[in-house]
Amino acid sequence: MNNKRNIKILILLGLLGSVLVGIGEYLLHFLPGGPEGEVSMLEHVPLKRASIGHFFAVFGAPLYFAGYYGLRDFFKKSNETLANLLMILGVLAFFIGGIWISSRYFAAEVLQRSQGTADYAFYLQSYEDHYQVLVWALRIIIALLSVVYVLLIMKNKQGLPKWLAIFNPLVLLIIIISSLVWLKPLGIHIAPIAMNVTHCIFFSILLFQLKKQTN
């Protein structure tokens, strides 16, 4: 019972992280007309609002580590090696993601203040080469993490329903980003914070399953 309570607390911390970073990233990225390019959006976001978002995101990001540590303990009875791999990939993903999100406010300030100058193209290219590339690393790791999660669900010894495999981070991420096509009024709000909405749903589903088991 104590172990399940500890797992629940850790996953709740991960859920809290997704909410805090989601608030921060929304303040950093939201544009009323919908998201533009992942870098060009920074040229239009209000800097005062983005500054507040920066601190929400930076202080919330480490809580993702707790969430994935909780998932490791949750799944280790099914397959300890895969459970450890899930945690490693989760921590790696949000270590990289934390570095990326911490760059967003400063990039917005530099790009906005250098617009119309000879330095603008240099700053833009430098940011894309050194920080924006991290987004692709993050997405690749989330894809690998999702494969591990699906394997854990298929192998699970905790009586978890196999349909949970559908609700893996990669599928959720695709659905949320695609909302810009199938329901744009919603998509303009959730697509800019897609990774956080993904994990809010992901952690919530697993918390619900943990609660069912406890009951």
Long-range contacts (C-beta under 8 A, 24 or more apart in sequence): 1-214, 3-73, 4-210, 4-213, 4-214, 6-70, 6-73, 7-70, 7-73, 7-74, 7-210, 8-70, 8-207, 8-210, 8-211, 8-214, 9-70, 10-66, 10-67, 10-69, 10-70, 10-73, 11-67, 11-70, 11-71, 11-74, 11-203, 11-206, 11-207, 11-210, 12-203, 12-207, 13-63, 13-66, 13-67, 13-70, 14-63, 14-64, 14-66, 14-67, 14-68, 14-70, 14-71, 14-199, 14-203, 15-67, 15-199, 15-200, 15-203, 15-204, 15-207, 16-60, 16-63, 17-60, 17-61, 17-62, 17-63, 17-64, 17-66, 17-67, 17-199, 18-60, 18-64, 18-67, 18-196, 18-197, 18-199, 18-200, 18-203, 19-60, 19-196, 19-200, 20-56, 20-57, 20-59, 20-60, 20-63, 21-56, 21-57, 21-60, 21-61, 21-64, 21-101, 21-193, 21-196, 22-193, 22-196, 22-197, 22-200, 23-53, 23-56, 23-60, 24-53, 24-54, 24-55, 24-56, 24-57, 24-58, 24-60, 24-101, 25-53, 25-57, 25-101, 25-104, 25-192, 25-193, 25-196, 26-53, 26-189, 26-192, 26-193, 27-52, 27-53, 27-56, 28-53, 28-54, 28-57, 28-101, 28-104, 28-105, 28-108, 29-53, 29-104, 29-192, 29-193, 30-188, 30-189, 30-192, 31-188, 31-192, 32-188, 33-188, 34-180, 34-184, 34-187, 34-188, 34-191, 35-180, 35-188, 35-191, 35-192, 38-132, 38-135, 39-107, 39-111, 39-124, 39-127, 39-128, 39-132, 41-192, 42-104, 42-107, 42-108, 42-111, 42-112, 43-108, 43-111, 43-112, 43-115, 45-108, 47-105, 47-108, 47-109, 47-112, 50-104, 50-105, 50-108, 51-105, 53-104, 53-105, 54-102, 54-104, 54-105, 57-101, 57-102, 57-104, 58-98, 58-101, 58-102, 61-94, 61-97, 61-98, 61-101, 61-102, 62-98, 64-90, 64-91, 64-93, 64-94, 64-97, 64-98, 64-199, 65-90, 65-91, 65-94, 65-95, 67-199, 67-203, 68-94, 71-206, 74-158, 74-206, 74-210, 75-152, 75-156, 77-157, 77-158, 78-152, 78-155, 78-156, 78-157, 78-158, 79-151, 79-152, 79-155, 82-148, 82-151, 82-152, 82-155, 83-152, 85-148, 86-145, 86-148, 86-149, 86-152, 89-141, 89-144, 89-145, 89-148, 90-145, 92-141, 93-138, 93-141, 93-142, 93-145, 96-134, 96-137, 96-138, 96-141, 97-134, 97-138, 97-195, 99-131, 99-134, 100-131, 100-132, 100-134, 100-135, 100-138, 103-127, 103-131, 107-131, 138-195, 139-173, 142-169, 142-170, 142-173, 142-195, 143-170, 145-169, 146-170, 146-171, 158-213, 159-213, 160-209, 164-205, 164-206, 164-209, 167-201, 167-202, 167-205, 168-202, 169-198, 169-199, 169-202, 172-197, 172-198, 172-201, 172-202, 173-198
